[in-house]
Amino acid sequence: MATGEDAYLTRMIQREISRRYVDSSRMDIYCTHGVAYMRGVMSKLQTHPEVDLSQEAETIKKTLRQRMGIRDVIWEVITENK
């Protein structure tokens, strides 16, 4: 069962990912007991084809690991270059 803290962290993670130039609509994003889980497919936005998805993934993981309340990041995301 998700706690209020987990719900807050899940929304924070979603906001952080939405700031990047990536399409995360096929990603499952949630947080349980301070562990952030990201699963699914991440692709480039049509408006930003120059984005390096592996660089963006590393930036997202690094940023999330620095956030208070996040104990670990489980990244099971496939990057899809369209």
SVG drawing of the C-alpha trace seen along z (x, -y; Angstrom):
<svg xmlns="http://www.w3.org/2000/svg" viewBox="-2 -21 27 24">
<polyline fill="none" stroke="black" stroke-width="0.4" points="0.0,0.0 1.4,-3.4 1.8,-5.9 1.3,-9.7 5.1,-10.1 5.2,-7.5 2.5,-9.3 4.3,-12.6 7.6,-11.1 5.8,-9.5 4.5,-12.8 7.9,-14.4 9.5,-11.8 6.9,-12.3 7.5,-16.1 11.3,-15.6 11.0,-13.3 8.5,-15.7 11.1,-18.4 13.4,-16.4 12.9,-16.3 11.7,-12.6 8.4,-10.9 7.6,-8.9 4.0,-8.1 4.8,-4.4 6.6,-4.3 5.3,-3.0 6.6,-5.3 6.0,-4.7 7.7,-4.8 7.3,-2.4 9.0,-2.8 11.4,-5.4 12.4,-3.1 11.7,-4.7 10.7,-2.3 10.7,-3.2 9.7,-0.6 8.7,-0.6 9.8,-2.5 11.3,-5.9 11.5,-7.6 12.4,-10.9 9.9,-13.6 9.1,-14.4 9.9,-18.0 13.4,-17.2 14.9,-14.5 18.5,-15.5 18.1,-14.3 20.5,-11.6 18.3,-9.1 21.1,-7.4 22.4,-10.8 18.9,-11.8 18.4,-8.5 21.7,-9.0 20.7,-12.6 17.3,-11.5 18.7,-8.7 21.4,-10.9 18.9,-13.7 16.5,-11.3 19.2,-9.7 20.1,-13.1 16.5,-13.8 15.6,-13.6 13.3,-10.6 14.6,-8.5 16.6,-5.6 17.2,-3.8 16.3,-4.0 15.3,-0.8 15.6,-1.6 14.1,1.0 13.5,-1.3 14.2,-0.5 15.2,-3.5 13.6,-3.6 15.2,-5.7 12.5,-6.6"/>
</svg>
